[in-house]
Amino acid sequence: MKKRILVSLLGLLLCGTIPSVAQDSGKKENPADKWTESRKLSYILGVQLGQLSKSRDLALDVEMITRGLNDFMKGNELAMSPQQIQQFMADYSVKPRKNNWPL
């Protein structure tokens, strides 16, 4: 009787572990699974900016995006004044585009 219970328990344990081993064996570990929420959000914002840039045929300089973001987040003096930024964006938003997107 004890042997029968032991064999049944062993069978249940094996049934429970085999599917998970089968799922994991072909699955590549994704480094993003270990990222914090902040890192995931940051990465996603980068991807979305890239998608926007590509879909609207924008010529963006990743180095300058990083510089502007760092300057703002660290409280450094910005390379352009708020008025220069506003004027540039106003002028840029009415500039004719191939795909008729405003930005």
C-alpha positions in Angstrom: 0.0 0.0 0.0 2.8 2.4 0.9 4.6 1.5 -2.2 1.5 2.2 -4.3 1.1 5.7 -2.7 4.7 6.4 -3.2 4.6 5.5 -6.9 1.4 7.6 -7.3 3.0 10.6 -5.7 6.1 10.2 -7.8 3.9 10.0 -10.9 2.1 13.2 -9.9 5.3 15.0 -9.3 6.8 13.9 -12.6 3.6 14.9 -14.4 3.8 18.3 -12.9 7.4 18.9 -13.7 7.7 17.5 -17.2 5.5 20.1 -18.9 7.4 22.9 -17.3 10.7 21.5 -18.3 9.5 21.0 -21.8 8.3 24.6 -22.0 11.5 26.0 -20.5 13.9 23.9 -22.6 13.0 25.6 -25.9 12.5 29.1 -24.4 15.3 31.6 -24.5 15.7 33.7 -21.4 14.6 37.3 -22.1 16.8 39.9 -20.3 13.9 42.3 -20.0 12.2 39.8 -17.6 14.7 40.9 -15.0 14.4 44.7 -15.6 12.8 47.0 -13.1 9.6 48.8 -14.0 11.6 52.0 -14.6 14.0 50.3 -17.0 11.1 48.7 -18.9 9.3 52.0 -19.2 12.5 53.7 -20.4 13.1 51.0 -23.0 9.5 51.2 -24.2 9.6 55.0 -24.6 12.8 54.5 -26.7 11.1 51.9 -28.9 8.0 54.1 -29.3 10.2 57.1 -30.2 12.0 55.0 -32.7 8.6 53.8 -34.2 7.4 57.4 -34.5 10.6 58.5 -36.1 10.5 55.6 -38.6 6.8 55.9 -39.5 7.0 59.7 -40.0 10.4 59.6 -41.8 12.0 61.8 -39.1 15.8 62.2 -39.1 16.5 61.9 -35.4 19.9 62.0 -33.9 20.0 59.5 -30.9 23.0 61.3 -29.4 21.2 64.6 -29.3 18.1 63.0 -27.9 20.2 61.5 -25.1 22.0 64.8 -24.6 18.7 66.8 -24.3 17.2 64.2 -22.0 20.3 64.1 -19.8 20.6 67.9 -19.6 16.9 68.3 -18.6 16.9 65.4 -16.1 20.1 66.5 -14.4 19.0 70.2 -14.3 21.9 71.3 -16.6 21.7 74.4 -18.6 19.9 73.6 -21.8 21.7 74.2 -25.2 18.5 75.9 -26.5 16.3 78.3 -24.6 12.6 77.5 -24.1 11.8 80.3 -26.6 14.2 78.7 -29.2 12.6 75.3 -28.6 9.1 76.7 -28.9 9.9 78.7 -32.1 11.7 75.8 -33.7 8.8 73.4 -33.0 6.3 75.9 -34.3 8.2 76.3 -37.5 8.9 72.6 -37.8 5.2 71.7 -37.3 4.1 73.6 -40.4 7.0 72.4 -42.6 5.7 70.3 -45.6 6.2 66.6 -45.3 6.1 63.7 -47.7 3.6 61.8 -45.6 1.5 64.8 -44.4 2.2 64.1 -40.7 2.5 67.2 -38.6 5.5 65.9 -36.7 
